């Protein structure tokens, strides 16, 4: 297809597109068909080092670039992304699988990070105060942390890139971007857009690779990278934190989730069902903040399950490029097998399948929207991030039971609750151990809000006013003032 053909397939280092040192390539496949879309460069550790060196070489000049200039580059990139919505949406659908409607929504969402941080670039502040003894003036400035390594996942190929690149560039940091090997095309297209928008050579470098461990570890231990921003699994996050310790690299991480969703007996059922559909089925359930455990009050459990099952069963599964598709394929065969294994395990431990639950025949990594009722504590799905279109229902009788169960996890990214009682809404929201709460809504992501978790769901925040703080250091200058 034209959109695939037009994307650069090489590494982007020091402002030029170039082959991997070994000339190796990796295959990018369409999860809806299993067929190869194209081959892109497969970087080696040596390529990673060259990218880091290019970022280091460009750092001083980019940090000295006027905030307004940085702002305008990001704004031009925002405009270009919006202009090319259809091409970028199709590219994401082909390499990742999501329906075109969702891909278009991601383009709008992802572009907004560039617009938001273009505005934040000119608002980096400092301060001047008088010391308590009156002898000194305390001058505080903020400076870019330095060259950054940004590692993005496959589930939101555009938005995860812009959410990290936007604040880094706005703060005056140079970047090495390592996208997921399943979905490199959107990141490469984004690199071309930023170059067209006027980003200087070396400020953004992109390395696509199947050897993530071999490329990343030397960069973290090498002393050139001063900041790591990572989105991915908690297991990998722990490894990266250990590697960052050697050179005390500043980190921000958005890691795994196991989001609870609580529907109280006084909830508006229409709102609750709609919110659950959004929280569960956005991106086919392949989202760190997707609802993983759905707790429903016993008094409304039967009606809620019936309504949710009707909605889930009505979703159309198929290639994301086909009109009318609601649910595209999962990213690969491993993801599909994981979802099916969790469903089978839940049934073995007493759960009932209300819809779905069967592996489809034919090509592609499709899995039907599935609803499970009567989930028991022994089922692995209680403690495992599904990352698929499976809604697992559990009943509860009291508020304390629901909150205790919701908090019974090492994760703390997002939680959702549905109630029309204001006192309960605020009380439960304060008790839930999550970085983000969806109150009577299934959507928490917004470029103007701080996105991130607590416990083992991560460190730091992305987006909002605090998003740029992750890429800035404070510098204090003591200024004696004579009598």
N, C-alpha and C positions, 0 to 999 in steps of 0.2 A: 504493500500500500504506500501511497505517496507520503503520508505522515511518518511512516517508519523509514522510508528511503531518505527523507530530508533531514533526519536527526544525525548529528555527528556520531561516529561509532568509535572514536579514539579517546584516549586520555586527554584531559585538558590541564596542561602544566605550563606555568609561566606565560600564559596568554596565547599558547599555540596548541593546536590539536596534534597529537602524536601517538604513534603505535606504542604498545607495551614493549619494554626492553627485549623480552623474549619472543615477541611477535605472537604470543598466545592470545586466543580469543575465548570468550564464553558465549554460550547460547542463551538467547532470550526467547522464551516460549509463550504461546498463547494458551492460558489455562482452560479456555473454552473448547479448544480443539486438540491440545497436546502438540500442535505443530510449531516448528521454529519460525519466529518472526525475523530474526537476524542474528548476527554475531557482533559483539563489541569487544574492545580491548580488555584483556585480563591482566591487571597490574601485578607486578612482583614487588617484594620488599624494596628493591632498588628504585622502582618507580615511585613508591610511597615516599622514600627519602628525597627524591628530586622534587616532589610536590611540596614537601615541608620546607625544603631549601628555598623554593620559589616564594612561598608564603613569608618566610623570614626576610628574604631580600626586599619584598614589597612592603613590609610592615611599617617602617619609619615614614615613608612617603604617604602611605594611606592614613596613618594616624594624624599626620600633619595636614591632611586635606580638610578644607573648610567644611564644617557640619552641613552647611547649605548645599554644597556640591554633593556630598554623600547622600543627602536627602533627595536631591533632584534625580540622581541616578536610580535610586530605589523607586521613585515615583514614575520615572519613564518605564522601568521594568514592569511596574504594576499595570500601566496603560497597555504595554505590549502583550502581557498575559491576557488581559481582558479582551483585547482585539483578536487574540488567537484561541479563544475559548473552545471552539469546535475542534480544532486540530489537537489541542492539548487533551481535551476530554476523550477523544477517540484514541489517542496514544495510550492514555491510562487504561482505558477499557481493554485494549488489545493486550497490554502486557500484564495487567493485574486482574481483570475480569469483571470489575464492577459495572453495573448498567450505566448507559450513557447519561441518564438523568442524574445519577449520583456523581458521576465524573464531572459533569458540568457544575454541580453544586460545589465540588471540591475545588474546581478552578476559581470560583468566586471566593470561597473561603480562604484558599491558599494565597491568592493575590492580595487579599486584604491585609495579610501580615506585612507585605512590602509597603502598602499605603500607610498602615499604622506606624511602622517603624521609620518610615520616611519623615513622619511628623515628630517622632520621638528623638530623631537625630539632632534636631536643633533645640532640644529642651534638656540636654545634659547639664546638670547644675552643679554648683559648689557652694562655698559660703565663706564669710569673713566675720569672725566674732572676736570679742575681747576676752582674754584670759581672766579668770576670777580675781587674780591679784592685780590686774590692770597693767602689767608690765609688757605683755606680749599681745600681738594680734595673731589669731589662729586662722590661717588661710587654708582652706580645703578645696582641692580640685579633684576632678575625676578623669582618669585616663584609661585607654583601652588596655585590656589584660594582655593582649598580644596574639600571636598566631594560634588559631583554634582548629581542632579536629572535630568535625561534625559527622556523626554516624546516624544514618536514617534508615527506617524500616521500609518494608514493601507495601504496607496496607494503605497508606496515604502518600503516594509517591511525590505529589507536588507540595501539598500542605506541610508535610514534615520537613521538606527542604526549605521552604520559605519561612517557616516558623523559627528555624535556626539561623539561616543565612541573614534574614532581615535584621535582627538585633545585632548580630556580629558586625555586619557592614556598617550599620548606623552608629555603632560605638567606636568604629575606627579599627576593627580587628580584621586581619586577613584570615583566609579560610582554606582548609583542605577538607573537601566533602567526600565521604565514602558512602554512596548509596547501596541499598541492598542489591545483590546480584540478580534477584528475580525481576526487579523493575528499574533498570538503570536508564532507560530511554528518556523518561520524563526529566530526570536530573540533568542529563546531557542537553536536552532541549532548553532547560532553564539556564544552564551555563551559556548557551548561545544567546539567549534573550538578554542576560545581564551584560554580555559583551557588547551586544547591539545598543544597549542603553548607555554605554560609555564607561563601564567598569574598567579600570586600568589593569594591565597585564600583571599577573601574579597575585592579585587580591583574592581571586577565587580559583581554586584548583580542584579538579575532580578526578578521583581514581576509582574505577570500577574493577572489582576483583572477586574471584572465588576463594582467595586465600586471605580472609579477613584477619585471622590471628597472625599470620606471617607479616602482613603489611602494617597492622595497627600496633602491635606490641613494640617494635623498634622505635616507632614514632613517640610512643608514650614514655619510653625509657631513655630516649635520646637527648632530652634537654631542650629541644627547639619548640615543641608544642607547649603552650602555657594554659590551655583551656580545652577540656573535653566536654562535648554535649552529645549525649547518647540517648536514643530511644530504642528499646528492645526488651528482651526478657530479663527478669531479675537475676537469673543464673549467669548470664553474660555480663550483666552490670557488676556483679560481685567480682568477677575476674578483672574487669577493667579498672575498678576501684583499687584493687591490689596492685595493678601495674602502674597506676597513677601515683601510688604512694612513694615510689622511689625518687621521683623528682618533684613531689608535692604539687601536682597539677590540679588546678581548680576544676571542679566537676559539677555538672548538672545532669540529672538523669530522670527520664520518664520511663519507668519499668513496668512490670506486669501488674495485672489487676484481677480482682475477683469480686466485681461490683454486685452488692446486694440491691434489690429493689423491693420495697415494702409497700403493700396496698392495705391500708387500714379499712375497718368496717364502715367508716363514714366517708370514704373516698367517693368522688364522682366517677362512676364506673366507665363512662364514655371517655373521660379524660385519662383515667388510669390505663385503660386498654390501649388508647392511642399512644400514650407516653411509653408504655411497655413495648409497643411495636417499634417505636423510634429507638429506644434504649437497647433493644435486643437486635433489631434487624438492620440498623445502619451499617452499611458496608458489609452486608451478609453476616453480621456478627463478628467480623474480623476487626475488632477495635478494642484497645486496652481498656476503654471505659464502657464497654458493652455490658449490659445486665447479665450476670452469670448465675445468680441465685435469686429466684423470685418468690418472696414470702407474701402469702395472701391470707387475710383473716378467715378463719373457719366459716364464719357466717355468710361470706360472699364467695367462697372458693369455687363452688360448683358453677355459679353464674359467670364468674370471671373466667374460669377455664373454658367454658363453652364459647364465650365471646372471643377470647384470644385464639382458640382453636379455629373458629370460623375465619378469622382474619388471616391466620397463618396458612390455612389450607387453600385460601383463595389466591395466594401469591403465585405469580407465574415464574417458573424457573427456566432459564435458557441463556444463550450467549448474550452478553451485555450489549452487543451491537444490534440485536433484533428489537424492533419496536414492541413496546408492551412488556418487556422483561422487567420483573421486579427483583429477582434474585439471580445473580450471575454465579459463575463457578468459584469454588475456593481456590486458593493460590496454587496448590499442587496436590498430588496424590497423598502425600504425607498428612497434610492438613485434613483432607477428607477422611482418611483412615482414623485419625485421632478423634474426629467428631463422632464417627460411627462406633468406634470402640467405647466411647463414653456412654453413648445411648445404650449399647448392648449391656454394658456393665450395670447401668442404672436399672434396666429391666430385670437383670439377673438378681438384683437386690430388692425387687418388689415394685418398681415404678411401672406405670401404665403408659403406653404410647397412645396419645389422643389423635395425632396426625403425623405423617412422615415416618422417619425412622428406617427407611429401606434404601439400600444402595441402588441408584439407577443404573441401567445398562447404557452402553454406548460410550462415545469418546467424551473427554472433558472431565473436569474435577467437580462435578455438580453434587450437591447434597440437598435433599428437600427440607423446607422449613418444618421443624419438628417440635411438638409440645409433649412434655412428660409430666404426668401427675403422680402424686403419691411418692415423691422422692424420699428415700430413707437416708439416715445419717451415714450408712456404710457405703453409699455410692461415691465413686471417685470424682464424679462431676462436682460434688460439693467443694472440693479443694483444688480443682484443676480448671485453669482458664480455658474455656471451650474454644473460642475463636472460630465460631461457626454458628449456623442458624438453628440452634437448639435452645428452647426455653424450658427450663426445669422449675416446676412449681412445688412449693412446700407450704403447708398450712401452719398457722400459729393462733394462739388464743389471747395472749396479753402483749401489751406494749413492751414490757421487759423481755419477754421471750424473743420478740422480733429483733430488738436492738442487740441483745446478747448474741443471737445467732448471726446477725449481720456483721458484728465486730469480731467474730470468731475466725479470724484469718490473719495471716502475716501481711496481707496487702491492705492498702488504704488509698486507692486512687480516686474512685468515684462511688457515690451511693445515690439512690433515688428513693423518694417516699411520696406517697399520695394520700392526702387527707384534706378535709375541709375545715378542720379545727385548728385555728391559729396557734393556740397554746401548744397543742401537740406538735404542730409543724416546727415551731421554734425549739421546743424541748428536744425532740428527736434529732433534729438537724445538729444541735449542739452536742448530742451524745454520740452520734455516728463518727467513727474513726476513719475519716476520709478527707482528702484535700479538696474535694469538690462534691457538692450536693445538688442534685436535681430535685427541686420541690415542685411537685405537680407538673413536671416536664421530664421528657426523656433525653433532652439535648443540653449538654453543659458546655460544649466547645464554643468559644467565641474569641476572636483575636484581641478584643479589648479586655479580656478577663485573664487572670493568672491561672494557667493550666499546670497541674502537677499533683503529686500525691505525698502521703506520709508513710511511715513504717517502711516496709520493703517495696513500696511502689515508687520510690525515687527520692531525689534531692533537687531542691530549687524549683523555679517556676518559669514557664514560657508564656509569652503573650502578656497583654496588659501593660500597665505602667512599670511593673517590676521586671518585665522580660528583658529589658536592656541592661538591668543591674547585673545580670549574670556575666556580662562581658565587660564590665568596668571595674577598675580598682580605685580606691580612695588614696589620695596623696595629701599629707598634711605638711604644711610649711610654717615653721615658727618664725615670727617677725617681731623682734624687739623694737619697742618704740620708746625713744628717750623722752625725758621730761621737757 
